[in-house]
Amino acid sequence: MTHRHLLLNKNLALLILCQGLFLTNNVTFIAINGLVGLSLAPVSWMATLPVMGYVVGGAFSTSIVAKTQNHFGRKISFQLGLLVAMLSALLCAYAALSQNFWLLVTGTFIAGYYSANGQLYRFAAAELTVAEQRDKAVSWVLAGGILGAVVGPNLAAWTRDLFSTAFLGAYLTLSLAALLGILIMQGIHFPEEYKTQHALSDGRPLKSILLQPTFMVALIGAALGYGVMNLLMAATPLAMQICGLPFSDTALVLEWHVIGMFAPGFFTGALIQRFGALKIMGLGVSLNFLCIFIALSGTDLHQFFIALFLLGVGWNFLFTGSTSLAMTAYKPN
């Protein structure tokens, strides 16, 4: 094995670790923001606004992230995202401490920039290996979310009562995790394709790429996977609390939900290579329907558990398949 292959292996391993820290932030935010929002909201229907702020902030940040990636390159842009994650977690901590609901919503909205930034880790993974292995590289980086699956919910449970203000410790710990991510990202070398010495042709207009049936299917699949997942994942902590289940049960359900999201990453790439992205996406949609059926069947712990686990696996198949399909719709230029 050449030095170059060793370097790429190192880069991919560090990026997987960064993905784990990213999901630790993501899962912890989903687990606690609705509950903190419920305790601070002027009226109960506003409880999920902090969760919505995280998602909407990510959507609004995508164009900004694209520009920073193009201007500064992968490493600096990713580190900027982690810096925003650290500052937004501190802002949320202060909001919880000062009992300021709208400051909490602002903090989660700003954190959405980190969410949009971290979503590009999987595309960066495809650049750290040869073209024949990019499906596996994407799925392995997504599998790094298992770290977030284990750490995120348990972090929320362990730090819930660390201070007199509920979940203050979780926000503070997330700021330290972001700082660790900045240090890890420093050790990754990304191919600087945006600084290539040879000129590339302009290629097709972006509109032409977006209007391709292949890209449209990938876009709809990814949006469907994330939409269903966000809806049920955000509602679950509130629903379980209303049903009288302790937060330790909520942490367990979310832990296995996220394991379902990312554990299949160890073999999803191989499944896509064997059966094709569309068939794996179809399987993901089927699992989503099964999840909804079980979720509607009752409110016992095992029903929450099974439904959220299936939701995670369905998301993995649908989102990884959509990502792989999208990458067939454009060329490097």
N, C-alpha and C positions, 0 to 999 in steps of 0.2 A: 504494500500500500504506500502510495506516495505521500510526501509531506502535505501536498495540496488536499488530498482526501482526508488526512488527519485534521487539518485546519477546518475543513467543512464540517466534519463530525463534531469538533469542539464548538463551532458556531451554532450548529443545530441544537446541540445539548443546552447551550446557554439560552437560546431563544425559547426552548421548551420550558426552561425554568422561569423565564420572563412571562410566558403564557400562564404558568401556574400562579404567579403573583397577580397577574391581570385578573384571572378568574377569582382569586381570593377577594380582591376588591369588589368585583362584580357581584359575587354570590352574597358577600356580607352586606353590601348595599341593598340588595333585593330582600334579604332576610330581615333587616332591621329598619329600613327607611319607612315602610308602611306602619310599623308599630310605633316608631318615634313620631311619625306624622300623626297617627291617631291620638297620641298623648298631647300633642301641641296644636292640632288643627282647631280653628274656631268652630267648625261644624264637622261632623263625622265624615261626610261625603268627600271632604278634602284630604282625607288620610293618605290616599295614594298619590297625591300631587308630587311629593318628593321622589317617588319611583318614576312617575311620568317625566319629571324634570330630568332625570338621568337619561331616559330613552330619547326625549325630545332634544336634549342638549347634544347627544351623540349624533342625531340626525342633522341638526344645524351645523355641527362641526365638520361634517365630512368634506365639504369643499375647502375649508380652511386647512384641514389635515392634508388634503391632496396637494395644496399649494406649498405647504411647509416640506412635505416629502420631496417634491420636485425641486425646491429651492435649496434645501439643506442636506438632502439625502436621508437614508433610512435612520442611521444611528442618532444624529442630532434631533431629528423629528421625533423619534421614539422617546428619547430622553426628555424632550420638551413635554411630551404627553405625561411621562412619569412625574415631572416637576409639577404639572397642573394637578395630577392625582394627589400628590402630597399636600399641596396648598388647599385644595378643595376638601380633603379629609379634615384638615385643621379647621377650616371654616365651618364644616358640619359639626365638629366637636364643640366649637364655640356657640353655635346655634342651639345645640342640645343643652349646653350648660346655661345659656342665657334664656332658654325657653322661647326662642324666637322662631316661629314656624316659617315665615317668609324667608328668613336668612337660610334656613335649612333647604328650602326649595331652590334658592339661589345657588347654594353650595352643590347640590346634586346636579343642577343644570350645568354648572361649570365643569363638574366631574365628567359630564358627557363627552367632553373633548378627549379625555383619556380613553373613554369607551370607543370612540371613533378611531383613535390612534391604535389601540390594541387590536382592533378588528383586522388591521393590516399585517399583523404578525404572520398570519397564515400565508399571505401572498409573498412576504419576505422569505418564508421557508422554502417556497418553490424556487427562489433565486440561489439558495445555498446548496443546491444539488444539481445533478444532470437532469435533462428534460425527462428521461425515461422513469425517473424516480420521484418526480415532483408530486404525484398524487399521494405517495406514501409519506413524503416529507410534510405535506399539508396535514394529513391525518395524524401524524405523530406529534406535530406541534399542537394541534387541537387536543390531542390526548394529554398534553401537559396540564390541561384544565383539571385533571384528577387531583392535582395538588390543591387547587382551589376548592374542589369538592369536599376534601377532607378538612382542610384548614378553615375555609370560610365559615360554614355553619357552626363548627366547634369554636372558632374564634369568637363569634357572636355570643355563644352560650357561656364560654369561659369568662368573657369580659363584661357580661351584662351588668353584674353588680360589683364590678371592680371599684367604681366610685359611687357616690350617692346618686349621681345622675345616671339613669339607665343607659347603657350602650355608649357612654362617653369613652370608655376604655377601648371599645372596638374602633371608633373613629381615629383615636390616637395611634392605635396599633397599625391601622391602614396607612397612616402617614409614614411610619417607619418602614413598612413593606415597600412603599413607593421609593423611598430613599435607597433601599437595598436594590430595587430594580434598576435605578440609575447606575449604580456601581456595576451590576452584572452586565448591563447593556454596553458599558464602556469596553468590555472584553470581546465584543462581537465584531467581526469584520464583515461588512456587506459589500458585495460587488458594486462598484461605483459606475453603474451603467449610464447614469445621467451625465457622466463625464467622459464618455467613450471618445477615443482619439479619432475614430473614423466617423464620418457623417452618415446618419441614417436618413432614409427618405421620410417625407412627412407622413406617408401612409394614408389610410382612409380618414375622412372626417369622423369625429366622435359620434355625431348623429347617426352615421351609417352603421357604426358598430352597435350602438344602442338599439337600433331598429331591427337587427337581425333576429329571426325567430329563436335561434339558439340562445342568444343573450337574454331575450325577453323571458324565455322559460326559466333560465337560471335566476333572473331577477325576481320573478314571481315566486319561484320555489323558496328562495332565501327569505323573502318578505313573509311568506306564509309560515315558514318554520319559526322565524323569530316572533311574528305576531302572536301566534297561538302560545308559544312558549312564554313570552313576556306576560300575556294575560293571565295564564294559569299560575305561573310562578309568583307573580306579584300578589295575586289574590290569596294564595295558599296560607301564608303566615297569619293574615287577618281572619281567614275562614277557620283555621284551626284554633285560634284564640277564642273566637266567638263560639265554637263548638265545645269549649271547655278543655281542650287538650293543652298540656304544658309546653313551654317553649323548647324543652329538651326533645319532645317528640317532633316539633317543627324542625329543629336542627337535624334530626335523624332523617326526616323526609327529604329535606333540601340536600342533604349530603348524598343520598342515593339518587336523587334526581340528577345532580350534577355528575355523579359517577356514570349514570346512564347517558349523559350528554357526551362524555369524553372517553370513557373506557373503550367503546367501539372504535375509537380512532386508531387503535393498534392494528385493526384489520379492515377498516372501512376502505382504505386506499386500495388494498388487494381486491376487495369485493368490486370496487368500481372498475378496476383494470380487467376483471374477469367477466362481469355482467353488464358493465356500462353504467354511466351516471344516471340515465333516465330510470332504469329499473330500480336502482337503489333509492332514488328520490321517491318513486312510487311506493316503495316499501315504507319509507318514512311517513308519507301521508296516511297510509293504512294504520300505522301505529298511533298516529295522532287521533284518528277516529276511535280506536280502541281505548285510548286514554280518556277521551271525553265520555265514552259510554260508562267506564268504570267510575269516573269522577261523579257522574250523575246518579250512580246506584246507591250512594249512601255517604255517611260522614264519619265512619269509624277509621281508626288509625291505618288499618291495612288497606283501606280503599284510597286514602290519601297517598300512602306509600307506593302502591302498585301503579296508580294513575300517573304520579309524578315521575316514576322510574321509566315507564313506557314513553312518557312525554320527552324525557331526555334522550332516549335511544332514537325516537322518531326525529327529533331535532337534529341529531348527529347525522343520520342518513340523508335527511333532506338538505341540510346546510352544507355538509361536505360534498355531496353530490352536486349541489348548485354551484359551489365554488369551483370544482373541477370542470364543470360544464362551461362556466363563464370564461375560464382560462383558455378554452378552445376557440373563443370568439375574437381574439385579437392577437397581434404579433408584437414583438418587443418595441418596435418603433411606434 
